[in-house]
Amino acid sequence: MRDINSDSDDAAIVTAVIAMAHSLNVLTIAEGVETDGQLAFLDSLQCGEYQGYYFAKPMPADEFQALLRRNQPEPPAV
């Protein structure tokens, strides 16, 4: 991921892998996303999922559970 915005070969490889995954109906997960530019590039290719320091640094399981709880949508009011 590191050089997809500055190295045309890296960008071409990522583009080809995502296109191949789409043609096979396979979900793509980009690992190592660290910048807005990388995310925008992957989003433009309709990459399925993303992970990396852009979203969060590695953390202990209890901190991750707390993060998930904080980011869950509120249930609809009845």
Contact map, one row per residue, 1 for C-alpha under 8 A:
111100000100000000000000000001111000010000000000000000000000000000000000000000
111110000000000000000000000000011100010000000000000000000000000000000000000000
111111100110000000000000000000000000000000000000000000000000000000000000000000
111111110110010000000000000000000000010010000000000000000000000000000000000000
011111110010000000000000000000000000110010000000000000000000000000000000000000
001111110000000000000000000000000000000000000000000000000000000000000000000000
001111111110000000000000000000000000000000000000000000000000000000000000000000
000111111111000000000000000000000000000000000000000000000000000000000000000000
000000111111100000000000000000000000000000000000000000000000000000000000000000
101100111111110000000000000000000000000000000000000000000000000000000000000000
001110111111111000000000000000000000000000000000000000000000000000000000000000
000000011111111100000000000000000000000000000000000000000000000000000000000000
000000001111111110000000000000000000000000000000000000000000000000000000000000
000100000111111111000000000000000000000000000000000000000000000000000000000000
000000000011111111100000000000000000000000001000000000000000000000000000000000
000000000001111111110000000000000000000000000000000000000000000000000000000000
000000000000111111111000000000000000000000000000000000000000000000000000000000
000000000000011111111100000100000000000000001010000000000000000000000000000000
000000000000001111111110000000000000000000001000000000000000000000000000000000
000000000000000111111111000000000000000000000000000000000000000000000000000000
000000000000000011111111111100000000000000000000000000000000000000000000000000
000000000000000001111111111000000000000000000000000000000000000000000000000000
000000000000000000111111110000000000000000000000000000000000000000000000000000
000000000000000000011111110000000000000000000000000000000000000000000000000000
000000000000000000001111111000000000000000000000000000000000000000000000000000
000000000000000000001111111100000000000000000000000000000000000000000000000000
000000000000000000001100111110000000000000000011100000000000000000000000000000
000000000000000001001000011111000000000000000011100000000000000000000000000000
000000000000000000000000001111100000000000000011111000000000000000000000000000
100000000000000000000000000111111000000001000011111000000000000000000000000000
100000000000000000000000000011111000000000000000011100000000000000000000000000
110000000000000000000000000001111100000000000000001110000000000000000000000000
110000000000000000000000000001111110011000000000011111000000000000000000000000
010000000000000000000000000000011111011000000000000111100000000000000000000000
000000000000000000000000000000001111111000000000000001000000000000000000000000
000000000000000000000000000000000111111100000000000001000000000000000000000000
000010000000000000000000000000000011111110000000000000000000000000000000000000
110110000000000000000000000000001111111111000000000000000000000000000000000000
000000000000000000000000000000001111111111100000010000000000000000000000000000
000000000000000000000000000000000001111111110000000000000000000000000000000000
000110000000000000000000000000000000111111111000000000000000000000000000000000
000000000000000000000000000001000000011111111110000000000000000000000000000000
000000000000000000000000000000000000001111111110000000000000000000000000000000
000000000000000000000000000000000000000111111110000000000000000000000000000000
000000000000001001100000000000000000000011111110000000000000000000000000000000
000000000000000000000000000000000000000001111111000000000000000000000000000000
000000000000000001000000001111000000000001111111110000000000000000000000000000
000000000000000000000000001111000000000000000111110000000000000000000000000000
000000000000000000000000001111000000000000000011111000000000000000000000000000
000000000000000000000000000011101000001000000011111100000000000000000000000000
000000000000000000000000000011111000000000000000111111100000000000000000000000
000000000000000000000000000000111100000000000000011111111000000000000000000000
000000000000000000000000000000011100000000000000001111111100000000000000000000
000000000000000000000000000000001111000000000000001111111000000000000000000000
000000000000000000000000000000000100000000000000001111111000000000000000000000
000000000000000000000000000000000000000000000000000111111100000000000000000000
000000000000000000000000000000000000000000000000000111111110000000000000000000
000000000000000000000000000000000000000000000000000010011111000000000000000000
000000000000000000000000000000000000000000000000000000001111101100000000000000
000000000000000000000000000000000000000000000000000000000111111100000000000000
000000000000000000000000000000000000000000000000000000000011111110000000000000
000000000000000000000000000000000000000000000000000000000001111111000000000000
000000000000000000000000000000000000000000000000000000000011111111100000000000
000000000000000000000000000000000000000000000000000000000011111111110000000000
000000000000000000000000000000000000000000000000000000000000111111111000000000
000000000000000000000000000000000000000000000000000000000000011111111100000000
000000000000000000000000000000000000000000000000000000000000001111111110000000
000000000000000000000000000000000000000000000000000000000000000111111111000000
000000000000000000000000000000000000000000000000000000000000000011111111000000
000000000000000000000000000000000000000000000000000000000000000001111111000000
000000000000000000000000000000000000000000000000000000000000000000111111100000
000000000000000000000000000000000000000000000000000000000000000000011111110000
000000000000000000000000000000000000000000000000000000000000000000000011111000
000000000000000000000000000000000000000000000000000000000000000000000001111100
000000000000000000000000000000000000000000000000000000000000000000000000111110
000000000000000000000000000000000000000000000000000000000000000000000000011111
000000000000000000000000000000000000000000000000000000000000000000000000001111
000000000000000000000000000000000000000000000000000000000000000000000000000111
